Amino acid sequence: MRGEESLQILVPTEGESLPLMDINTCETEAPELWDYVFVVDHRTQRNPGQVQRQRRFLEELENQGFRYKAMEDQEKEFFGIRADNSIFDRYRRLTEPEDTVPRGELSRPTSIQATNRIRIVDFVLNSKTAAGDTLQDLVKDGVFEAGFPLHEGEAHLKKTWARWRSMFQRQPISDIRDYFGEKVALYFAWLGWYTYMLVPAAVVGLIVFLSGFSQFETSQISKEICKAHDIYMCPRGDHNRRFQRLSDTCAYAKLTHLFDNEGTVLFAIFMALWATVFLELWKRERARVVLQWELYGWDEDQEEMALGLITCPDYQPRLHQHSYLRSTVILLLSLLMICLMIGMAHVLVVYRVLAAALFSSALPFLGEQVTTAVVVSGALVHYVTIILMTKINKYVALKLCDFEKPRTFSERESKFTVKFFTLQFFAHFSSLIYIAFILGRINGHPGKTVRLAGLWKLEECHLSGCMMDLFVQMAVIMGLKQTLSNCVEYLKPWLAHKYRSLRARSQDPDLGHWQRNYRLNPVYTFSLFNEFMEMMIQYGFTTIFVAAFPLAPLLALFSNLVEIRLDAIKMVRLQRRLVPRKAKDIGAWLQVLEIIGVLAVIANGMVIAFTSEFIPRTVYKHRYGPCRRGAQSEVDCFTGYVNHSLSVFYTKDFQDPAKIEGWENVTECRYRDYFSVQDSSFSEQHWFLLAIRLAFLILFEHVALCIKLIAAWFVPDVPQSVKNEVLKKKYQRLGQKRWRGRAGWERGGAGVGPLNPFPASSCSPKSTDV
C-alpha cells in the first residue's frame, strides 16, 4: 500500500529551504516529517459509513499526489499526510513569472518554505473532493476527530520568544514569519509597534493625572466644597431620603479634579494626534517589513486563483457580484442587532435603578456609599453582559457573512471583521455612552422627577459630577478585561493541556510527537481574529473616552507587555500549530483603527463639552467670576463657582416633604443644574452654556481633525527608501527583459548587458517632468 512505503523525501526544518528530491536509499535516511496529521477515534471505526468516508477521502488524496502512513495507539488512530513535489511545482509555475526566474530554473526540483508548504496542503485538504467532502466537513461530521499540521523546529522560538522572561526583549519577527507565516508575524509586528507607541501616550496621561495632585489641596473649587457645611444637597433618589451636606463630598471632589482638570483638553488633542501618528508610522513600518519579505507587490486574488488551479485544473474563479437586496437585508438585520445592543444598555439602566432601591433596604450599612456600590456593581454586570453578547455577536456576524456569500476566504474574513466589530463596539461602549451623555440629564429636577414605570426614580450622577461615574465605569471594565480576561485566556488552555497530559497513557516511541501535538489545544479559523479583536477593543478604550480616564494608555501598555508573551506562549507551547496565512497588511483592521481614531475625536470632544466641568468653569472665570474684568492677585478666579453652579429648590415645594429626614430644619436645598428658582425653567446661564458647549465641540473637532489630516500628510505612508527599492526592482526587471529580447535577434555582436539601477544618463528625465 502506498501509505506504508518509506518516505524518501528530504524536507527542510523550519526556517530552511532545501530542494525536495529523492535521496539515495543507501545513505542515512532523514526522519519522516509530515505535512498534516489526521486523528480518528477507535469508536468511529465501528461505523461502516464513517470508515468508508475515511477511505474514500484518503484515496482521493492519493490520486492527487499525497501519501500517508497509518499508526495507532490504544485509543486513537493517526494518519500522517505528505504531499508530493508535483503540487508545489505547479504552484511555483503559477505564482512566479518567467521573467523573474532564469531559464531552466522552473524545471529544477522545487524549493519551498515549510510555511508555504503547510498552507498549500491545508488549502488542498479543505477543497471539495469528487465526493463533495472537505477536511472541515469530515471533522464536523466526526469522520476524523481532528486534523492539524505538526509543530516542527519550534525550539528556537521557545528559547527566545515564548517565555515570560523575554517580556522586555525585541520580538524575532522574521523567525515568527518563518514558522507561523506572514499573517501571524504581522499581528505581532503590529502589536509590538502599538505597545512601543503607547509609551509616550502613557507618560503624558500619567503627567496629566499627576498634575491634579499638585492642586489636590489647593484647588479653589475643592476648598469651597470642603467648607460648604451650610449647603445641603437635595435627596437624589428613593434610597437616600435625607439632605446631605455638600462638604460630605469633599474627598470625591478632590479625586474628580485628578482627571477633570485643564490638562484634560490638551491630553485629548494630544491623543488625537497620537492616534494619527501611530497609524502613519505603522504604515511605514509595515511597508519596510513587507518589502523585506518580498511581498510588497503580492496579489491576494492571484494567490487564491493559483491555489484553486492546483486543486482543480478546471477551476474557475467566482466573479464579483453585488446584490442590493442582500445588502438591504444585512443592513436591516445589523441595525436590529445594534438596537438590541442599545436595549441592553437600557436594561443596565433598569438594573441600576432597582439595585439602588435594593441596596438601600437590604444593605443599610452602606449608608452614603449606595451610589458607589450601584456604579461598581453596574460595571460588573456590564462586563458579564459583554462576555455573553460576544458569543451572540460572533454567531450573528458569521450568519450575516454566510448570507452575503463572499467570493473568497479573505473577503469573508474582511466582511466578518466589519460586522463583528460594529456589534462589539456597541456591546462595549453603549453603557459608557449612556453614562457620559444621558445619565442625570433626563430625570427632571427636585419636585418633578421622572420615574421608571411610575415607581422608581431614575438614577442621577454622583454629587461630584458624571465624570466620576464615567471614570469608575471605565476603570472597572478596563481593569477586568486586562486582568481577569488575560488570566482566563492563559489559564484555560494551560489547565486543559495539563489535564489531557495527565490523563494520557504511556506514549508510543514512534507516535510520541504526534500524540504530544494532539494533546495541545485546538485552533480554529478565527483564532488569530480573536486576538486582533481583543486589541481593537482595547485600542477603543485607550482612545475614545481617554478624556475621562487618562490612565487608560498606561494600563494598556502594561497589559500589552503581558499580552505579547501570553499569545506567544499559547501559540508555541499550548496550542496546535496555526495554519500559516500569507498577507501583506493587517487587512480590514487598518480601516477599523482609522474609524476608531475619528470616533475618539468626536467622543472626547463631547465628554469635555457636556460631561466635564471644563466649560462651566471657563465660562464662569471669564463671564461671572471675580476675574471677568481681569486677573486679581488677591482673589482666586474660581471663587464663588460652587454656589454659582448649584440651583436652588425650596423644600416646601416637595410633594411629600414629611418623608424626607430633617426637612423641618432645611428651607432650601441645592442640586447640580441651571434652573430658575421662580418657575423651575432653564435659566439664562443654561442656554448660554449650551451655546458655548456646542461651539467648543465644533471647534475642538475641527481643530483635532485638521491636526490629524496635517499629521497624515506630513508623515508619508511609505518611506522613500521603500519606494526607491521597489523602483529599482522594476527597473532591473525591465533590464532583464530588454537583455533577453535583444539577445534573441542580435547575432555575433557583443550584446547588451543587464541594466544597472539608475545609471547616470543625460536622457534621464528631471523630477519635474511629466
Disulfide bonds with the S-S distance in Angstrom:
Cys226-Cys250 1.82
Cys234-Cys669 1.90
Cys461-Cys466 1.52
Cys627-Cys637 2.10
